[in-house]
Each structure stands twice: as C-alpha cells, then as structure tokens.
Amino acid sequence: MERLNMVVICLDTFRADIVAQGGRLSAVATPNLDAFRERAVVFERAFGEGQPTLQTRRSLFTGRRSFPWRYNFDRRGLWHHHPGWHKIPPEQDTLAEILLRQGYCTGLVSDTYHMFKPTVNFSRGFVSYDFLRGQENDNWQPLVQDGAEEILRRHVRDPENWRRHGTLLQYLSNQGERRSEEEFQCARVFRRAAEWLRRARKNTPFFLWVDSFDPHEPWDPPRQYADRYFGGTGWQGLDFILPGTMGPSATAEERRRVAALYCGEVTFVDRWVGELLRVLTDTDAWRDTVVVFVSDHGTELEDDGLFGKGPGHLHPYNTQINWMVRHPHVSQGVRVRQFVQTHDLLPTVLSLLTLPPVPCDGTNAWQYVEDPGRPGRDHVVIGWADFSNRVTGARASVRTDEWNYVVTCHTEDQAAELYHLPSDPHEHANVAAAHPDVAERLKSKVEQVIGQSLPARFLEICDAGPAPISEYLGPGQRSSTL
C-alpha cells in the first residue's frame, strides 16, 4: 500500500476570514493560499481548543486538550509565566514521535521561539529541527543600547525613552543585519523548509512541520507590501509595528496604517508559503503527499475598536482558526460545516496516513469528508489564558449554531456574555440578561470540560520566576507574546 507523506504549515495570528470566501479580509491578496483552497478540504468551522500560541500547538501536537490549565512543570528559565505556557507532558506522545515510530523521516522548521525556550520540549520526535532565531522577544542578539533611540525612531513616539520598549528593541536588534526580502523571518523559514523538502523527498515517508511566527506582531513586512494597502507609497508617519505602542492619541490615519501593516504582512507570508508549495510541484510531491494548512488564532483589526487579541474578545476574529487539507486523492474542493478543533488534528492525520489510532481527546475530522451527513459536535468549548491573572487565569467561550457564551473561569463573573448568532452575526449585542436559562445551560458545558463548578480553582500555579533582560528594562508598551 502506498504510504503518504505529510506536510503541515502552521501560521501564527493568521485570521480565518482572510482566505475564506466572503470573509471580511478576503480582499487581502493571498494568491497562493487561495489556489491551495480551491483544491482543498476546508473545515469552515474550525476553532481553537486552548489558546493562544503554545496551548494551541500542544493541542495540535498531542490530540489532548490543553484547557483547563492543570500542570505544574518546572518553568525555570521560561518567560513569561502564564497559564498553559509550559512543556508537553512527558506521558503524552507527540504526532512526530508517533510517526517516527512508524518509520517516517520527521522534520521541524520554525521561528516560533516559544517552542524552543528552556524547559519546553516541542522538538520531541523530530529527527531534525531547525530553529530560526530572531522573532519578537527572542533574546538572541544583544540589545543595541548605543543608538537605541535612532533604531526606535520610525516606530514609537518617544524613542528617547527606549527602556519602555524592551520587546520592540529586542526585535529590531535581532533584525539589524537583514538587507533583503529573503532575510526577513518568514522568508527564512520557508526557504529552509523548501530546502528540507528537496533533500528529504526521497526519504519517504516523510513528515515536515513548518511553523511560521508571522504574521504575528511585529507587523513588519517589506515596506511595499504595506503600501499596497495604504494607497501606494508616500507614508511619512510612524510605522507602529507593535500596535500597542500607538497609544490613545493615535490618529485615524495612523490606525489605518497599522491595519495596512498587518495586511501587508499577510501578503508577504503568502508569497513565501508559495515558495514551499512550488517545491511540492517541482518534486512531484503532490501525488503522494497530504498538505495541511492550519493557524493557531486570529487577531482583532478594529472589529470592536481595538487591535490585538486576548481573552477579552472571544469572537471568531480571535478564536476561529484555518484548517485546510489538500489530499492527493481528493481533486476538488470540499467544504465541511461540522465543528472541529485543534485537538482533532492528530487523530485526523493518523487516519489520513492509514495508521492506527491512539488514545486522545480529539476526533477524526476526516469522517465528515467521507460521510458529509454524519452528525458532529453540537458545541465547542474554547479556553483562553488570561494574562491579567498569572495564577490560573482563564476565560472560555462556548459556541453552538445559535449562541456564543463567554465567561471568566477563575473568578465570579458578573458580566458574562451571550450573543445570539442568527440575529447578531458580528456578536455586538450581549443578551445574557435576557436569556439566563441559555447562559446557565452553556455555562454547564464549560464546567463539564473543567470538571468543577465555576468559578473554578485550577491546579496550575504560575510562579513569578526570573525574567529576561528585556523585562528588566522597565514598564511600557510591549507586544503581547501570544
């Protein structure tokens, strides 16, 4: 029997309504992913399980729920210290470990630096892994203090107060040597992934996981990519590549420029995703390779008047993810409407590779492709780590066909949210007070997942721990490391 190969492309902070037809951001240019979608199985209602970044990847890698937060592992040397940001439990097998035991040549190429921090072990099971350093707050290059003001001048209003901008200064120090588009982070990731694929093409079967931190902040594409969404060239103002540095005095033009930076970053990422997809064509790999495109979460682009993401806005622009599968034996696009979540990826991959299932919390989502009428979940529960409370802070969303219920988990929530989706698809009107019975019923769905009544007391304790050098630079606007 033919043994299929597997390639997974995971992007950070890539909204689900970009490639979706008719989505709010569908006008953003993504020609390579658009072409991929045309021949792919698209799970149109895919959502995170435990979010944001590291929680999502743990769920993707293990098929186990990451939420609720319940593990107390050594976090020494790991920053930050927030719920769910820890290693994969040693008793949980990863997808790479499972495939390695089945004879797969396994490879990881990534610049998602959270996966490689001290005490974190997301490289388990990969025969080779390539960590391309330099993203965001990755303490890679020494901070440039002499000349810091000049480095920051294009991106903040107060470059003289450089100690307030630790994350941004670390990122710009990391990127100081780049001279061409090929040296930007996502270009480096996909070029190296393409090289891996060319070398491993005959080492079948192979499994390659490509994990790009872009289009996560800083939204810092080559200038021409942002200019195309800002009426061409000519912008002379500041480029707030970390949106949090804008502050309350930001003008409408400055905010529009920030949105253009994100859109440009997306188009730039798509351009380099295309480089990897072209290698699949050049090496004739489409005929025996399953290719998966997935993301961890989205971000708000002033959908509710803000930029960024977090537990305060558990709406689809944050919680919905991309999940598309191009299979060599499926020649036309298929659309799946059943709910799926990140912990469904592992059992789905094993099914696609005709490998035996393993114990996990997820469900094989390919069953909805083989039997479109098969009933799926009637709801999904999504947990998101609350960075405002280091000690087991969390909020959760329960989504059904009709409702989205949002509640704080670790304290009594006097302002739980409930949105009626048929009449309010953009989720602007909180009707919890008018439907207490619905809110109580959906609250019980969260309690079933966490195994206790709300407010909950989670087992995970997040100690303060040592901080990296950029944290010692003092308070100020920093990018959320989501």
KAFENFEN-V352303 format. One record per helix or strand. SS is the DSSP state (H for helix, E for strand). FROM is the first residue (numbers start at 1). TO is the last residue. If there is no record, write none. Layout:
SS FROM TO
SS FROM TO
//
This chain:
E 5 11
H 31 38
E 41 43
E 46 47
E 50 51
H 53 62
H 95 101
E 105 110
H 113 116
E 128 131
H 148 152
H 159 164
H 166 174
H 181 183
H 185 200
E 206 212
H 223 227
H 243 245
H 252 282
H 286 288
E 289 295
E 300 301
E 307 308
H 316 319
E 320 320
E 323 326
E 334 336
E 340 341
H 342 352
H 367 370
E 380 385
E 394 399
E 403 408
E 417 420
H 432 434
H 436 450
H 469 473
//
